[in-house]
Amino acid sequence: MPEQWTAEIIGEMHLNRITAKELSAQLGYNPKYVSTILNGHRKPKKAEQMFREALNELIHQKQAG
């Protein structure tokens, strides 16, 4: 079952019109791997911190650009 933070990440992605492909590129991961994490099938250490930082950077880039 996905954790609460993954739901928050997905919600922020929708609100800021950020695709999973964009998030994957920012993280440097394969989109399928990112999907498995967001869907709760994988739970790597520090994933929440890495995903939040990558998403915040994408949001900042979109607001600046």
C-alpha positions, -999 to +999 in steps of 0.1 A: +000+000+000+014+035-009+024+057+020+009+091+027+039+110+013+035+094-021-001+107-023+011+142-013+038+140-041+012+129-067-012+157-056+015+183-058+025+170-093-011+174-105-015+209-090+018+221-106+013+202-139+044+181-135+045+148-152+060+116-138+084+117-167+096+152-157+100+140-121+119+109-132+143+130-153+149+153-123+156+123-101+177+106-127+156+074-125+138+053-150+101+064-151+090+028-144+111+027-112+096+060-101+061+046-107+068+016-086+079+038-057+049+062-060+026+031-062+041+017-030+057-014-046+092-003-036+103+016-005+140+027-009+156+045+020+155+083+018+130+081-012+106+106+004+134+132+009+147+127-027+113+129-043+103+160-023+136+178-032+132+169-069+096+180-070+104+213-052+131+220-077+108+213-106+081+236-091+107+263-086+118+260-122+083+262-135+075+293-114+108+310-125+104+301-162 
